[in-house]
Amino acid sequence: MPVYLDHNATSPLDARVLEAMLPYLTEQQGNPSSVHRYGRAARAAVDRAREQVAELVNAHPTQVIFTGGGTEASNLAIKGFAALQPPGRIVIGATEHPSVAEPAESLKKSGWHVSVLPVDGQGRLIETETEALLKLRPQMVSVMWANNETGVIQDTPALAARVRANGGVMHTDAVQATGKIEVDFSASGAHLMSLSAHKLNGPKGVGALIADKSVELMPLLQGGGQEKGQRSGTENVAGIAGFGAAASLAKAQLAGYGARMRSLRDRLESELQALGDIEIFGAQANRLPNTVCFGTQGVDGETLLLNLDRAGIAVSSGSACASSHREPSPVLQAMGVDPAVALSAIRVSFGAGNTAQDVEAFIAALTAQMRQLRRMAGRAVG
């Protein structure tokens, strides 16, 4: 029986979410901008989903801008903000997702200065370096709430308070955190927050930017003026309805989810430590309850991943958005991980359907594959 352990890449569509989407894929064909009954029904579905997403992160529905995913949300936050400002300084974390790092880097062409907040060996922001960069009074700071590869959680509310005190705007990529831990937009102090539906058992291709009304953004897309002019284009009604349903389910299940995922994570880490010569990245930091990222000397991570796949185990070597690159993960490099160990990295990310039996199946397959790969590596060296 195949075992799926890659929920940080994407999570299975919940059957109840599909049920919420189906009417807008079949009989409810209206455009939300149309005034007839079909259009009104579509508009009502979008409005309801906006309320559901807002409830999940304690935001106001008017602060929810639906997008085509988390990447678009982060691009809108960074590029949309910068387009209306004189060139200044943006600060990002060293372990950001490419959807933040690359838009920030692109601002250099417009005269912006991009500074990077370094992290320690556990993936946490280094306090002294953070303090020094905040004293430069950057216009924007973007730091992810929880890392997609290691699961390391940053203290977003504390950082946002300092950014605000210095007159800056705070953006956080909360794509991986939302639905796994408590995420409160209003209490966090962030001005902008990126979300994605398919990380919490919703559909792919839909996300949201939560935006404080005090922040003005230049739209990435011009056209029909949908989403109050912030994101033109006919709304993906079925996807948005699914996002809303997934958000409601995630909110209702949050407390139980965390406890169960932490139990699976602790069980897996205990088994990994018993194997010996395993490094669990960010083990001393506050992490998402469902995520374990580890490596070991003498094993190629990509080969191990493919062999595990043949054995019926689906895991990742890091970010699914960068899985085609055969270089050490920038996240692990920023943490100072030995490049040889970083190349061996495997990420296990649990979801609601996983069980203790899945952990045992993974450990059995991992043990067999590591033994074989190390034996082959020993012969090659000899």
C-alpha positions as CSV (number, residue, x, y, z in Angstrom):
1,M,0.0,0.0,0.0
2,P,1.6,3.4,-1.0
3,V,2.4,5.8,1.8
4,Y,2.1,9.5,1.2
5,L,4.4,11.6,3.4
6,D,4.7,14.8,1.4
7,H,1.9,17.0,2.6
8,N,4.1,20.2,2.7
9,A,4.4,19.9,-1.1
10,T,0.6,19.4,-1.5
11,S,-2.1,17.8,0.6
12,P,-4.9,15.5,-0.7
13,L,-8.2,17.2,-1.6
14,D,-10.7,16.6,1.2
15,A,-13.9,14.9,0.0
16,R,-15.9,17.5,1.8
17,V,-14.0,20.2,-0.1
18,L,-14.7,18.6,-3.4
19,E,-18.4,18.5,-2.5
20,A,-18.3,22.2,-1.8
21,M,-16.7,22.8,-5.2
22,L,-18.8,20.5,-7.4
23,P,-21.8,22.9,-7.9
24,Y,-19.6,25.5,-9.4
25,L,-18.0,23.0,-11.7
26,T,-21.4,21.8,-13.0
27,E,-24.8,23.5,-12.7
28,Q,-23.7,26.8,-11.1
29,Q,-22.0,28.3,-14.2
30,G,-22.4,32.0,-13.4
31,N,-19.8,34.7,-13.6
32,P,-19.6,36.5,-10.2
33,S,-19.7,39.8,-12.0
34,S,-23.0,39.0,-13.7
35,V,-26.2,40.4,-12.1
36,H,-28.5,37.6,-13.0
37,R,-29.3,34.8,-10.6
38,Y,-26.5,32.6,-11.8
39,G,-24.0,35.4,-11.2
40,R,-25.5,36.2,-7.8
41,A,-25.1,32.6,-6.8
42,A,-21.4,32.6,-7.8
43,R,-20.9,35.9,-6.0
44,A,-22.5,34.5,-2.8
45,A,-20.1,31.6,-3.0
46,V,-17.0,33.8,-3.3
47,D,-18.3,36.1,-0.5
48,R,-18.9,33.1,1.8
49,A,-15.4,31.7,1.1
50,R,-13.9,35.1,1.9
51,E,-15.5,35.0,5.3
52,Q,-14.3,31.4,5.9
53,V,-10.7,32.2,5.0
54,A,-10.8,35.3,7.1
55,E,-12.1,33.3,10.1
56,L,-9.2,30.8,9.8
57,V,-6.6,33.5,10.4
58,N,-8.7,36.0,12.4
59,A,-8.8,38.7,9.6
60,H,-11.7,40.8,8.3
61,P,-13.3,39.5,5.1
62,T,-12.5,42.8,3.4
63,Q,-8.8,42.1,4.0
64,V,-8.8,38.9,1.9
65,I,-7.6,39.2,-1.7
66,F,-8.0,35.9,-3.6
67,T,-5.1,35.0,-5.9
68,G,-3.9,32.1,-8.1
69,G,-1.9,30.7,-5.2
70,G,0.7,31.5,-2.5
71,T,3.4,32.5,-5.0
72,E,1.1,35.1,-6.6
73,A,0.1,36.4,-3.1
74,S,3.8,36.9,-2.1
75,N,4.6,38.6,-5.5
76,L,1.6,40.9,-5.0
77,A,2.7,41.8,-1.5
78,I,6.4,42.5,-2.4
79,K,6.1,43.9,-5.9
80,G,2.8,45.6,-5.3
81,F,4.1,47.4,-2.3
82,A,7.5,48.4,-3.9
83,A,5.9,49.7,-7.1
84,L,4.3,52.6,-5.1
85,Q,7.3,53.5,-3.0
86,P,10.6,55.3,-3.7
87,P,13.4,52.7,-3.9
88,G,14.6,51.9,-0.4
89,R,15.5,48.8,1.5
90,I,13.7,45.4,1.8
91,V,14.8,42.8,4.3
92,I,14.1,39.1,3.9
93,G,14.9,36.0,5.9
94,A,17.8,33.8,4.7
95,T,15.5,30.8,4.5
96,E,12.6,32.3,2.5
97,H,10.7,30.4,-0.2
98,P,11.7,31.4,-3.8
99,S,8.3,33.1,-4.2
100,V,9.6,35.7,-1.7
101,A,13.4,35.6,-2.4
102,E,13.1,36.0,-6.2
103,P,10.6,38.9,-6.2
104,A,12.8,40.7,-3.6
105,E,15.9,40.1,-5.7
106,S,14.1,41.5,-8.8
107,L,13.7,44.8,-7.0
108,K,17.4,45.5,-7.3
109,K,16.8,46.5,-10.9
110,S,14.6,49.3,-9.7
111,G,17.2,50.6,-7.2
112,W,16.1,48.8,-4.1
113,H,18.6,47.4,-1.6
114,V,18.0,43.9,-0.5
115,S,19.3,42.7,2.8
116,V,19.2,39.2,4.2
117,L,18.6,38.2,7.8
118,P,20.9,35.3,8.6
119,V,19.8,32.3,10.7
120,D,21.6,30.2,13.2
121,G,22.3,26.4,12.9
122,Q,18.7,25.7,14.0
123,G,17.2,28.0,11.3
124,R,16.2,30.8,13.8
125,L,16.8,34.4,13.0
126,I,20.0,35.7,14.7
127,E,19.0,38.4,17.1
128,T,22.0,40.7,16.8
129,E,21.9,40.7,13.0
130,T,18.2,41.3,13.0
131,E,18.5,44.2,15.4
132,A,21.3,45.8,13.2
133,L,19.2,45.5,10.0
134,L,16.1,46.8,11.6
135,K,18.0,49.9,12.7
136,L,18.4,50.7,9.0
137,R,14.6,51.3,9.0
138,P,13.7,49.1,6.0
139,Q,10.5,49.9,4.2
140,M,9.5,46.3,4.1
141,V,10.5,43.1,6.0
142,S,9.4,39.7,4.7
143,V,10.0,36.6,6.9
144,M,8.1,33.4,6.6
145,W,6.0,32.2,9.6
146,A,7.2,28.6,9.2
147,N,9.7,27.1,6.9
148,N,8.5,24.6,4.3
149,E,11.6,22.4,4.4
150,T,12.5,22.2,8.1
151,G,9.3,23.4,9.7
152,V,11.2,25.9,11.8
153,I,8.8,28.6,13.2
154,Q,9.9,32.2,13.5
155,D,8.4,34.6,16.1
156,T,6.4,36.6,13.6
157,P,4.4,38.7,16.1
158,A,7.6,39.9,17.9
159,L,9.3,40.7,14.7
160,A,6.3,42.5,13.3
161,A,6.1,44.7,16.4
162,R,9.7,45.8,15.9
163,V,9.1,46.4,12.2
164,R,6.1,48.6,12.9
165,A,8.0,50.5,15.6
166,N,10.6,51.4,12.9
167,G,7.9,52.5,10.5
168,G,8.2,49.5,8.1
169,V,5.7,47.1,6.6
170,M,5.7,43.5,7.6
171,H,4.9,40.6,5.2
172,T,4.9,37.0,6.2
173,D,4.6,33.9,4.1
174,A,2.2,31.8,6.2
175,V,1.5,29.2,3.5
176,Q,3.0,26.3,5.5
177,A,1.9,27.5,8.9
178,T,-1.8,28.0,8.3
179,G,-3.9,25.0,9.2
180,K,-1.0,23.4,11.1
181,I,-0.6,25.9,14.0
182,E,-2.6,28.9,15.2
183,V,-2.1,31.8,12.8
184,D,-3.8,35.1,13.9
185,F,-3.4,37.9,11.4
186,S,-4.8,40.6,13.6
187,A,-2.7,39.7,16.6
188,S,0.5,39.1,14.6
189,G,0.9,42.7,13.7
190,A,1.8,41.7,10.1
191,H,0.5,44.0,7.4
192,L,0.5,41.4,4.7
193,M,0.2,37.6,4.8
194,S,0.3,34.9,2.0
195,L,-1.9,31.8,2.1
196,S,-2.4,28.8,-0.2
197,A,-5.4,26.4,-0.3
198,H,-3.6,23.2,-1.4
199,K,-1.5,23.1,1.7
200,L,-4.6,22.5,3.9
201,N,-6.5,19.9,1.9
202,G,-7.9,22.5,-0.5
203,P,-7.6,22.7,-4.3
204,K,-4.4,23.7,-6.2
205,G,-4.3,27.1,-8.0
206,V,-6.0,29.3,-5.4
207,G,-4.5,31.3,-2.6
208,A,-5.0,34.6,-0.8
209,L,-3.1,37.7,0.3
210,I,-4.4,39.1,3.6
211,A,-3.8,42.8,3.4
212,D,-4.1,45.5,6.0
213,K,-6.1,48.5,4.6
214,S,-3.2,50.8,5.6
215,V,-1.0,49.3,2.9
216,E,-1.5,50.4,-0.7
217,L,-0.6,47.9,-3.4
218,M,-0.1,48.2,-7.2
219,P,-2.0,45.3,-8.8
220,L,0.1,42.8,-10.8
221,L,-2.8,42.4,-13.2
222,Q,-5.0,45.0,-14.8
223,G,-8.3,44.3,-16.4
224,G,-11.8,43.9,-15.1
225,G,-11.1,45.2,-11.6
226,Q,-12.1,42.1,-9.7
227,E,-11.1,41.7,-6.0
228,K,-11.6,45.5,-5.5
229,G,-9.1,46.2,-8.2
230,Q,-6.3,44.2,-6.6
231,R,-6.5,41.1,-8.8
232,S,-8.3,41.4,-12.1
233,G,-9.6,38.3,-13.8
234,T,-12.8,36.3,-13.5
235,E,-12.7,34.6,-10.1
236,N,-12.0,30.8,-9.9
237,V,-15.3,30.3,-8.2
238,A,-15.0,26.5,-7.7
239,G,-11.4,26.9,-6.4
240,I,-12.4,29.7,-4.1
241,A,-15.4,27.8,-2.7
242,G,-13.0,24.9,-2.1
243,F,-10.5,27.2,-0.3
244,G,-13.3,28.4,2.0
245,A,-14.4,24.9,2.8
246,A,-10.9,23.8,3.5
247,A,-10.3,26.8,5.7
248,S,-13.4,26.0,7.8
249,L,-12.3,22.3,8.2
250,A,-8.8,23.3,9.1
251,K,-10.1,25.7,11.8
252,A,-12.4,23.1,13.3
253,Q,-9.7,20.4,13.4
254,L,-6.7,22.5,14.4
255,A,-6.3,21.5,18.0
256,G,-6.6,17.8,17.4
257,Y,-4.4,18.0,14.3
258,G,-1.5,19.5,16.2
259,A,-1.4,16.8,18.9
260,R,-1.7,13.9,16.5
261,M,0.9,15.2,14.1
262,R,3.3,15.9,17.0
263,S,2.9,12.3,18.1
264,L,3.8,11.0,14.6
265,R,6.7,13.4,14.4
266,D,8.1,12.4,17.7
267,R,7.7,8.7,16.9
268,L,9.6,9.1,13.6
269,E,12.4,11.1,15.2
270,S,12.9,8.5,17.9
271,E,13.2,5.8,15.2
272,L,15.6,7.9,13.1
273,Q,17.8,8.5,16.1
274,A,17.9,4.8,16.8
275,L,19.3,4.3,13.2
276,G,22.3,6.4,14.2
277,D,24.3,8.9,12.1
278,I,21.2,11.0,11.4
279,E,21.0,14.7,11.7
280,I,17.5,16.2,12.2
281,F,17.6,19.8,10.9
282,G,16.2,22.4,13.3
283,A,15.6,19.8,16.0
284,Q,16.2,22.4,18.8
285,A,13.9,25.0,17.3
286,N,10.2,25.5,17.6
287,R,8.8,23.6,14.5
288,L,5.6,22.6,12.8
289,P,4.2,19.5,14.4
290,N,4.1,17.6,11.1
291,T,7.5,18.2,9.6
292,V,10.8,16.3,9.9
293,C,13.8,17.1,7.7
294,F,16.9,15.0,8.1
295,G,20.2,14.0,6.4
296,T,23.1,11.7,6.8
297,Q,26.6,11.3,5.5
298,G,27.3,8.9,2.6
299,V,23.8,8.9,1.0
300,D,22.6,10.8,-2.0
301,G,19.2,12.3,-1.2
302,E,17.8,12.2,-4.8
303,T,18.7,8.5,-5.2
304,L,17.3,7.7,-1.8
305,L,14.1,9.6,-2.7
306,L,13.7,7.7,-6.0
307,N,14.3,4.4,-4.3
308,L,11.8,5.1,-1.6
309,D,9.3,6.0,-4.3
310,R,9.9,2.6,-5.9
311,A,9.2,1.1,-2.5
312,G,5.9,3.0,-2.3
313,I,6.9,5.8,-0.1
314,A,6.4,9.4,-1.2
315,V,8.6,11.9,0.5
316,S,10.6,15.0,-0.7
317,S,14.1,16.2,-0.8
318,G,13.1,19.7,0.3
319,S,10.9,22.3,-1.5
320,A,8.8,20.9,-4.3
321,C,9.3,24.2,-6.1
322,A,13.0,23.5,-6.3
323,S,13.2,19.8,-6.6
324,S,14.8,19.8,-10.0
325,H,18.0,21.4,-8.8
326,R,20.9,19.2,-7.8
327,E,22.6,21.6,-5.4
328,P,22.3,21.8,-1.6
329,S,19.1,23.4,-0.4
330,P,19.6,27.2,0.1
331,V,17.7,26.8,3.4
332,L,20.1,24.2,4.7
333,Q,23.1,26.2,3.4
334,A,21.9,29.2,5.3
335,M,21.8,27.1,8.4
336,G,25.4,26.1,7.9
337,V,24.7,22.4,7.2
338,D,27.6,20.5,5.7
339,P,26.9,20.5,1.9
340,A,27.5,16.7,1.7
341,V,24.8,16.2,4.4
342,A,22.5,18.8,2.9
343,L,22.5,16.8,-0.4
344,S,21.2,13.8,1.5
345,A,18.3,15.7,2.9
346,I,14.9,14.0,3.0
347,R,11.7,15.8,4.2
348,V,8.8,13.9,5.7
349,S,5.6,15.9,6.2
350,F,2.6,14.3,7.7
351,G,-1.1,14.9,7.1
352,A,-4.4,14.1,8.6
353,G,-4.6,10.6,6.9
354,N,-1.2,9.3,8.2
355,T,-0.9,6.8,11.0
356,A,1.8,5.2,13.1
357,Q,1.8,2.3,10.6
358,D,3.0,4.8,8.0
359,V,5.9,5.7,10.2
360,E,6.9,2.1,10.6
361,A,6.6,1.5,6.8
362,F,8.8,4.5,6.1
363,I,11.5,3.4,8.6
364,A,11.6,-0.1,7.2
365,A,12.0,1.2,3.7
366,L,14.5,3.8,4.7
367,T,16.6,1.3,6.6
368,A,16.8,-1.0,3.7
369,Q,17.6,1.7,1.2
370,M,20.2,3.4,3.3
371,R,22.0,0.1,3.9
372,Q,22.1,-0.6,0.2
373,L,23.2,2.9,-0.8
374,R,26.0,2.9,1.8
375,R,27.2,-0.5,0.7
376,M,27.3,0.7,-2.9
377,A,29.1,3.9,-1.8
378,G,31.7,1.9,0.1
379,R,32.4,-0.3,-2.9
380,A,32.8,2.8,-5.1
381,V,35.3,4.3,-2.7
382,G,37.2,1.0,-2.4
